[in-house]
Structures are given as C-alpha cells and as structure tokens.
Amino acid sequence: MTGQFPVLFDSGGVPLAGLLHAPEAGLAPGTPLVIVTGSWLTVKEQMPAVYARRLATAGYAALTFDFAGFGASGGSPRQVEMPTRKIGDIRGAADFVLRQWGLSRPLGLLSICASAQYALAALAAGAPIRAFASVAGWYHDAETVKAFYGGDQGVASRLARAAAAAQALAAGESPRLVPAYADGDDRAGMFFPVDYYARPERGAVATWRNEMDEMSWLHWLTFDGLGAAARVSTPTLLVHGDGCVLPAHVRQVHDALQGPRQLAWVEGQQTDFYDDPEHVDRALAHVLPWFADTLRGGPHAG
C-alpha cells in the first residue's frame, strides 16, 4: 500500500508545503522520484494528486506541493499567478529532493497544463531534472494568449485592472480579489464553462480557494512560455492532442527542444486529462514508459 507524508521545504526563503507520495516498496535508495505540478491558480490536491497517486502505484515516489502564495504554502502576495515565482519554486522543489535524498535518486518532473511552460523555463535555467513529461501542456506567449481574453481590448482592460490592483496594494489597501473561476463573470480568471472547477468531486476541492488577485494579469498575459524550449536539453515527452489547448504551440516546443524528445498525440479534451480516469490512463500509457526509460536506465537515461 502506498503512503503519503507531509513535507516542508524552502524556496527563496518561503516555506512550501508538500506531500510525498511513497510507493508500496518505500523510499529505497535509487527509487526514482517525480515532482508533479498542475495548472494555474491550483493547489496540490487537484490534478497533481491524481497523477502522483498513480505514479506511486507504479513504483515511483512523487512529490506534490503548493506554490508560494497558494494553498498551505507561505509567501505573499497571495493568489497571484506569478510565472517567475513558480519557476523558482520548481527549482526549489528539485533542490529540496536532492538535498534530502542525494544525487543518486533519479529525479523527474511531470507538469499538467500551465505549469508545463514554467517547467520549461526552470529546465532552461538549469533545474537538476533528469527527465520531463508534459500532459495537456499550456504554452502561450503574449500574442496568442490574447484570443482567450477578447483580443487587444480584453487584454488592455485586464492589464489596467492589474495595475490598479498593484497600486492599491502599495497604498495599503486590501488585495483586489476576483474568482479564479466563475462562468459568465468577465472579471474572473476563467469566465467560461469549465466543469472541472465547478464540481467539488472534481477540481473544486476544499483546499482550493476560488480566488485570483487581479495583479495576476500583468504576469500571466505578458509571459513567454515558448522561448525557453530552445534552451532545454533535458529528455522531454509531450502528451497532447488536437482537443487540448494550443496544439500548434506544443509542436513548436517539440521542434525547438535540444535534447531527446517524444511527441505523443492522443484524443481527449484539455480538462479531461486533469482527472478523468480514461484520459489519465491514456496519458500515463506514454508517461510511465517514458520515465521507465529515462529514470530507470533506458537509452534516454541521463
């Protein structure tokens, strides 16, 4: 039977709350460990937990954690989607694993949705990861993300709200919080129907705060999630499909990568890969062999 153990580690001086998912055989020396990260504005009990449990069942140790400013982790401002902060936290998680268990433990990284683009940036900056896998990865840049938010006008209005929120915070006012998800609410982070975030039995879990600080827009809408790929030599698997977000960008990332890489094109919609058993199975049918190859001594092992 697998086990779960809370951990606490430091990232840039901020305490991050994590959960270690141990395989049935325990944390024997050399057992590969995979860090698992999820979508924007989320916590470790959402899609990361689904994949971490499955990895543990398959004999891997897995680490999930709350990014700074979210969930049980420290850090302020709270509920702000800050890519640079999250990139640093991924590096912090990797450094923690290596400090705690040493260089002999093969270390992988599995990222679902938006954190995949942060993972790329962390890898490009030298995060000590032996192998990376992305499932339904979201990779955007400032130009293509406009289409999700009403084009130039929609982006401009959100950036104006972000600036106002930053000014208010600097003046000592309360954070400008809006829903992370609210169907039909234009101020929300996600204002279109997303069943995953609407249902407690899926993503609307008790530990998730359905809030977003409007300062998030400044960081989210201006982030380049594509450029780092050309600086990544870490063996990389990209599991995606035409039903997932920005499929052309995933192909672009694949083509730009500098190391061993695989592209697995599968059927399914974006959020189905967060927790739907059939779609998770479909993703893991590629992820597990990839990590067996790269973390357990196959031809692409580091």
Stockholm file with secondary structure:
# STOCKHOLM 1.0

chainA/1-302         MTGQFPVLFDSGGVPLAGLLHAPEAGLAPGTPLVIVTGSWLTVKEQMPAVYARRLATAGYAALTFDFAGFGASGGSPRQVEMPTRKIGDIRGAADFVLRQWGLSRPLGLLSICASAQYALAALAAGAPIRAFASVAGWYHDAETVKAFYGGDQGVASRLARAAAAAQALAAGESPRLVPAYADGDDRAGMFFPVDYYARPERGAVATWRNEMDEMSWLHWLTFDGLGAAARVSTPTLLVHGDGCVLPAHVRQVHDALQGPRQLAWVEGQQTDFYDDPEHVDRALAHVLPWFADTLRGGPHAG
#=GR chainA/1-302 SS CCEEEEEEEEETTEEEEEEEEECTTCSCTTCCEEEEECCTTCCTTTHHHHHHHHHHHTTCEEEEECCTTSTTCCCSSTTCCCHHHHHHHHHHHHHHHHHHHCTTSCEEEEEETTHHHHHHHHHHTTCCCSEEEEESCCCCCTTGGGGGGTHHHHHHHHHHHHHHHHHHHHTTCCCCEECSBCTTCTTSSBCSCCHHHHCTTTTCCTTCCCCEETTHHHHHTTCCSSGGGGGCCSCEEEEECTTSSCHHHHHHHHHHCCSCEEEEECCCCTTHHHHCHHHHHHHHHHHHHHHHHHHTTCTTCC
#=GC SS_cons         CCEEEEEEEEETTEEEEEEEEECTTCSCTTCCEEEEECCTTCCTTTHHHHHHHHHHHTTCEEEEECCTTSTTCCCSSTTCCCHHHHHHHHHHHHHHHHHHHCTTSCEEEEEETTHHHHHHHHHHTTCCCSEEEEESCCCCCTTGGGGGGTHHHHHHHHHHHHHHHHHHHHTTCCCCEECSBCTTCTTSSBCSCCHHHHCTTTTCCTTCCCCEETTHHHHHTTCCSSGGGGGCCSCEEEEECTTSSCHHHHHHHHHHCCSCEEEEECCCCTTHHHHCHHHHHHHHHHHHHHHHHHHTTCTTCC
//
